[in-house]
Amino acid sequence: MPSLPVRPLEKPLKLSFISRLLALPALLLTLTTQGAPVYVQAGPGSFNHAALDLLAARNHMDYQRFYSGTPAHTYTSAAQAQTWAFSALANSTIEGQLVPAIVDAMRSYQVTELSAAVHMPIEMCVFGLNKTGKITHAASHPAALKQIARWLSAHQLQAKPVPKGTNEAARLLAADQFDQNTVAVGSCALKAVYPELTLRETGIQDNADNHTLFGLMKMEKRPQPISEDEARSALAHVVDQANVLINTRTDSAKALFSHINQRLAQMQPVALFKAQKHRPIEDLSREAVVLSKALEQAQQQCLDTGSVKAFFQAQMDAAKAIQYRYRAQWLSEGVPNQEADLTQLRNTLNQLGAAILQTLTTHLAQHGNLTTELKPVFLAALNTDNLTVQDKQRLYQALQSVRRVENCQATD
Ligand SMILES: C=C(O[C@@H]1C=C(C(=O)O)C=C[C@H]1O)C(=O)O
């Protein structure tokens, strides 16, 4: 950020009001946009498309989307219609992070409200007209071409810039506007939009840490265009607000993930008790008790019982897998000589089970459904020994399927 004086936003009240609201459920803000019209930067199959899909999945609905091409056109349309605009804001691989075309558009438009933010990894996919033919050219948006420089040079490919967008490159390829040796590079979301194209490679971006921050915003035309530096400051301010939204949501998920991890961390002493007493690991009558407690609480808290049941079963399956691995290990190493008390451990498991459902209920109410956005956070948070990546994947799949029941009155 340049250390130039920051011109106050024309509507500072509303933005700072929003920032004070951040402690309140972000969902409250997004609820007002249910099925609402959204002018979306770029086109179908773009990174914006994929990012808005994530937002829609959080709220289990879709927006009425109007793909609008350039940021300037997106903001103009949204401001005129007095509805939402969805666009990129910043990218981790750009110096200073701010997206130049957005800075430019912010000279004439200001953000009056920021409803939600998405922080999405940018994974570049390569699409061709055939599976194995020789590639000589790669068509994409100039900004995307910059992010795959290493891949281009490793394969000695010529870049074909398509300023209209990554999705436009794919559209042209699908419409036979390029030759057989040209591929289009863009969001992997293009797969669904152009099924006639063949996915040839994934994850070809130079920088593994390539993330874009997107925002769902209300815009207003400025009375007078501001300078580029002023626009940078204005955008940097919106980026800060968006990051607060992202961090609040991530912290809420981390609290939940930590309880899930703590539950799994009890399995070493549970396995120890059973090994010392020569008891089987699986105890179906105890599992029935765990499930019935969970389902009773789920009902009180307006969680969908079917999805909670599947998640708790997945937790118990992971719990057993951990215990079996310890038992196998102790066959060769001998059973450790530490004390373990199953009654006490099960009390702790009851408390952790209740805490998991409580934090899950709060998270869903305030931040919407868990989606793939938080999967890397989940995978990193679960660090219990003898838990495999496959166990974690299955657990996350079940966790992100848990839903709230609409129009339900909590009874606890
Ligand atoms: C944790 C235990 O081991 C297994 C896993 C259970 C669970 O995760 O709650 C319940 C019963 C057992 O099948 C236990 O016996 O308490």
The ligand as a Gaussian input file, in Angstrom:
#p B3LYP/6-31G(d) Opt

LIG

0 1
 C      -14.701000     -44.739000      21.671000
 C      -15.082000     -45.986000      21.786000
 O      -14.849000     -46.958000      20.805000
 C      -15.714000     -47.139000      19.683000
 C      -16.063000     -45.823000      19.167000
 C      -17.098000     -45.126000      19.726000
 C      -17.183000     -43.643000      19.601000
 O      -16.450000     -43.068000      18.794000
 O      -17.956000     -43.026000      20.365000
 C      -18.080000     -45.823000      20.447000
 C      -17.993000     -47.159000      20.649000
 C      -16.912000     -47.994000      20.087000
 O      -17.407000     -48.720000      18.992000
 C      -15.778000     -46.453000      22.993000
 O      -15.852000     -47.663000      23.165000
 O      -16.206000     -45.601000      23.781000

